[in-house]
Amino acid sequence: MPTSEICFLSAAELARRIRARELSATEVMHAHLAQIERVNPLVNAIVTLLPEQALEGARAADAALARGEAAGPLFGLPIAHKDLANTRGIRTTQGSPIFRDFVPDHSDLIVERIQAAGAISIGKTNVPEFGAGSQTFNPVFGATRNPYDTSKTCGGSSGGAAVALACGMIPIADGGDMGGSLRNPAGYCNVVGLRPAPGRVPNYPAGMAWNTLGVVGPMARTVADVALLLSAIAGADARAPLSIAEPGSRFAQPLERNLRGVRVAWGRDFGGLPVDPRVTAALESQRHVLESLGCVVEDAEPDWKDADEIFQILRAWGFESGLGALLDEHRAQMKDTVVWNIEQGRKLSGAQVAWAERERTALYERIGAFMRRYEFLALPVTQLPPFNVETPYPTEI
């Protein structure tokens, strides 16, 4: 089978063929490493690559399969982890010169679960510095480029993951999401990113175990492959106090359902935010797809009052908690937007944080009431199409 065909099979089909011995894990790994060698220099998605370790893992998988020991829904699949996730024995930089040569002695829980499900780690995918921003660039590795137009950004912060998927360099990817970091790059790169509910995929270790703003989750080229990966990484863990006590296996169930009569709210601008007309036009052109499936699609949005200010306060609070100590020692090595967010966190009063939590609760209640009428809310992922890769962040729409 040609390399290009192997690399663009769905993850579910690839795993099936490996278990059925129609393809060996070693063949699959060679194909993906060849694709990385061919394509990655153009887009800079995978920033740490361990080909020898990857091939050793693939050969071990084939040997296990020969002994009848193949286990796990991700058996034999190559994966590169987001460079914010700790990976034991593999460099983890967080896109920061402070951690340019840092090699952790432990892996985050999401990495452990992916490996336990049979996937083979091949390296790390690029991120913005400390995952801050919807543009994937940093002073350690540079910018990751959009696979459809290399003059444009791929989004962020899971930008390297999205590009690696879109280019057939890996079939599944992990990422994280505070303000769109799984969804934004997926939208820019034509793949699928899912921000799970807080606790659906336990985040351990975590400096703020009760914080629900940031989550970790799956990314892939299809919805079915996202569900496959989610089935391996979801499930309770006693060390993560917010973890949901339901097994990941629920996501291995068939996805087909009858959508006739399902109510969908069609939102355009989050209650008045500026949205580029090209984004609106692209979404409007696809509304008929939901209607053709039998959905009842209505123009409607909940009341988003104060959502942006709530987010900015809680984000600043989280930045100070997570990165404040680094600022005290390494200010000159941190980008200005990260410094600004930490300093905003240090200016917060208890009254401001209390206000944000109260208003967040009120926002949750308003949206909860709205969603009792609608099962789904369809919204733009981003306010504008991919922008120039040399632009750190857009300042107007």
Secondary structure, 3 states (H helix, E strand, C coil): CCHHHHHCCCHHHHHHHHHCCCCCHHHHHHHHHHHHHHHHHHHCCEEEECHHHHHHHHHHHHHHHHCCCCCCCCCCCEEEEECCCCECCECCCCCCHHHCCCCCCCCCHHHHHHHHCCCEEEEEECCCHHHCCCCCEECCCEECEECCEEEEECCCCCHHHHHHHHCCCCCEEEEEECCCCCHHHHHHHCCEECCCCCCCCCCCCCCCCCCCCCEEEEEECCHHHHHHHHHHHCCCCCCCCCCCCCCHHHHHCCCCCCCCCCEEEECCCCCCCCCCHHHHHHHHCCHHHHHHCCCEEEECCCCCCCHHHHHHHHHHHHHHHHHHHHHHHHHHHCCHHHHHHHHHHHHCCHHHHHHHHHHHHHHHHHHHHHHCCCCEEECCCCCCCCCECCCCCCCCC
